[in-house]
Amino acid sequence: MEEPFWRSFLIRYIIYNNFEKVRIGAFTWASFLLTINIFCHEHNYILAGMMAGVMYNLILYRTRSMPNAFWPRSHEPGPGDLCCFYGELAVLVNGLIF
């Protein structure tokens, strides 16, 4: 339920409070930056959360598809696999820096 909250509700709610009228994948800088900021502080590894939040949002904007944005590990390779790679890399880097 976490990913549908971030990608389906919060991004659209920041754009317009009647979020059901905003199409999936609509972009504004405010919604992009605020959701990443909240998303990264909600996780133990802030850098990893930030990188994953950026990638998940970019996948959503590119595909305009909720399943691609929050079900990255499916049987078929897809854009979400790249996001998982960057998230795992960020955890490693975050552990080395901090």
N, C-alpha and C positions, 0 to 999 in steps of 0.2 A: 504493500500500500504506500510505501514511501515514494517510490518513483512516480506513480500517478499523481500524488499530491504535488510534487515539484513541477513536473512537466505538463500535466493536464490542467491543474487548478491554479497554482501560484503564478506561473508565468503569465497566464491569461488574466488573472485577477489584478495583477499589477498594471496591466495595460488598461483594463476597464472593469469596474467592479461587478458588472453583469457579465461575468466571464463566459457564459454560454454563448454569447453573441460574437466572441472573438474566436477566429479559426485556429485550429491546432497549427503550430509552427509560425504564428505571427511574431515578428521581431520588433522590439524596441530596446534601446540601450539600457533603459531603467530596469526592465524586466530581466534582461540578460545579466546585468551586473548585480542586482539585488539577489536574485536566486542563487548565483554562484557564491556570493558573500555569505548568505545564510547557510547554504549547503556545506560549504567548507568548514564553517564553525560548528556544525552539527556533528562532525566526525572527529575522531581522535587525532588523525593525521591531517592537519589543515592543508598542507601543500597537496597531498594526495586527493583530498576532497575538492580542492579548487580545480585541479587538473581534470578530475573525473566530471565535475560539474560543467566545466567548459566543454568537454568532449560530448557529454550527453546533450547539452543544449545545442551544440553545433549539429549533431546528428538529427535532433528534432527539427531544427530549422531547415536542414538540407533535404530531409526525406518527408517532412510534414506527416510523420507517422509515429504514433505512440509505441507500437510494438518494437520498432527499430530503436527507439530512444531508451527503453528501459528493460528490454529482454535481449541483452547483447550476446548471451551464450546460447545460441540455438544450434540445431544440427547442421545448418548451412552457414558457411562463413559469411559475415556481413560487416557493416560499418561498426557495429558494437564491439566486435573483436578488437579493433584498434583502440577503442576506449578502454577496454579491460587491460590491454597492454600498457597504455599510458598510466592508468591507475596503479598498476603493480609497480611500474618504474618509479612513480612518484613516491610510493611507500618506501621503496629502497633508498631513494635520494633523501627523503625526509629523515630516515633513520641514520643516514650518514652525516647529514648536516646538523641535526639536533641530537 
